[in-house]
Amino acid sequence: MFKLLSEKVSRDPDLPERAWSLDVLGRVLDGTIYDGLDYEFYDEKRDNDEYIPIRKRRPSVRYNLCRLVVEDSVSLLFGEGRFPGVDCADLPTREALQSIIKATHLPAVMESAAIEGSIGSIAVLMRVLEGRLFFSVLNTRFLTPVYDVKAPDTLAKVIEKYKVRGDTLAGLGYQIEEKDFTAKFWFQRIWSQADEEWFLPWKVADDNPKIEGDAGRSVHHGLGFVPLAWIKNLPGGEGPDGGCTFRPAIDTQIEIDYQLSQAGRGLKYSSDPLLMVREPAAPDDPIIKGAGNALVVSEKGDAKLLEIGGTASAAVIEYVRILREMALETIHGNRSNADKISAAQSGRALEMLHQPLLWLADRLRTSYGENGLLPLLRMIVRVSKIMPLSVEGETIKNLSDKPISLRWGAWFSPTERDRQEQATTLKTHRDAGHISRETAVKVMAPNYDIEDIPAEVAKIEADETAADARATTQPSVQTKDSETLPG
């Protein structure tokens, strides 16, 4: 069925094959994959009484299981309280990057990138306007990355090219004649290591178009690198695109939608069953069903309501439940049932309960963390050496080149019992000399919202020094031995 729905999506031969593939997967993600079908589910016959097959109707019930799994996994990746912290040996650099992350709303940008990029790939564009940083998510359907031959992991340029109507371009300020409002034009721009180059649109129908640069919109940024992070979703895929998060479950999701729609159709039929009258029937008046209307038939006539049993609907619901379990198992979705949790669970218990989903989120940490967020942070450091950055009224420049890493927190918020057990374990290792105090604080930091670990260690040492000083200066109290009273 997915193949049939895919064929309903128009394919542009002038664009790469991956553009059509990403378009189809994007329609599954946003729930518009059925828009290519012409009939609603309740349309059983055409005007000429020809029967309409169910496969040509849009389901009336849509359970977007694929998007549900994507959003669940992304909530574990960049959700509230789960966005990774930044580690760097240089304290000012670490503090500056944390400030930039908050000021530019980078967590929301990365969350949007992880959801939209679940179809295979996504790009995050960085712009510097008057010293301020801005990040935006770009769909990669019309983007083509070109990598440096001598450095295959470094972008040499990224080309954006797609078709657009003339009236749309006129609304954007381009000089388009009214007669060309319905014509198709090519739009193109290229991000390179030195420029963001725009081109004047040209007609698709032109055999020998004259492609000219748009000097008014082109920008020379001079950064020395392409200000764009290309992120592949999961291992696999082809070319510039990674594997799709939900591809194996699409057919099952479609089956669920049609089964639930058919079950709903059956329930509607049960509430208004078909009346069957066996000839000869006495009255010639129109038959009106209802408890307030008596149906009179002849002696040999008969009338019955054709009802269906409730076991059919129950069977469909059970079948859908099995399909859902299979689909979630296939794409590592959340199969836990909140109704079966009788009491509050510890963080470790919740991890075991959501283990398949955590496996998926852990793979996404590599894709969107190590290969997405970290490159953006390194871009910020490089930009700071070229120009000063303005962040919430403060000027940031010349950040350190020391290595940057991400510090991920626990998957689930620990309970008080979890905190106690963790504190006891860290104290045992600290007393035994297995770990340093700074390492112990780093482990505890996500649970207590500690951003500056060296500063926290310094405060702890200052408190201990003050406590030792008070103990030293406090006068000792002498006690007199009690006298033994005679018996």
Secondary structure by P-SEA (a helix, b strand, c coil): caaaaaaaccccccccaaaaaaaaaaaaaacccccccccccccccccccccccccccccccccaaaaaaaaaaaaaaccccccbbbbbccaaaaaaaaaaaaaaaaaaaaaaaaaaacccbbbbbbbbcccbbbbbbbccccbbbbccccccccccbbbbbbcccaaaaaaaccccccccccbbbbbbcccccccbbbbccccccccccccccccccccccccccccbbbbbccccccccccccccccaaaaaaaaaaaaaaaaaaaaaaabbbbbbcccccccccccccccbbbbbccccccccccccaaaaaaaaaaaaaaaaaaaaaacccccccccccccccaaaaaaaaaaaaaaaaaaaaacccccaaaaaaaaaaaaacbbbbccccccccccccbbbbbbcccccccaaaaaaaaaaaaaaaaaccccaaaaaaaaccccccccaaaaaaaaaaaaaaaaaaaaabbbbbbbccccccc
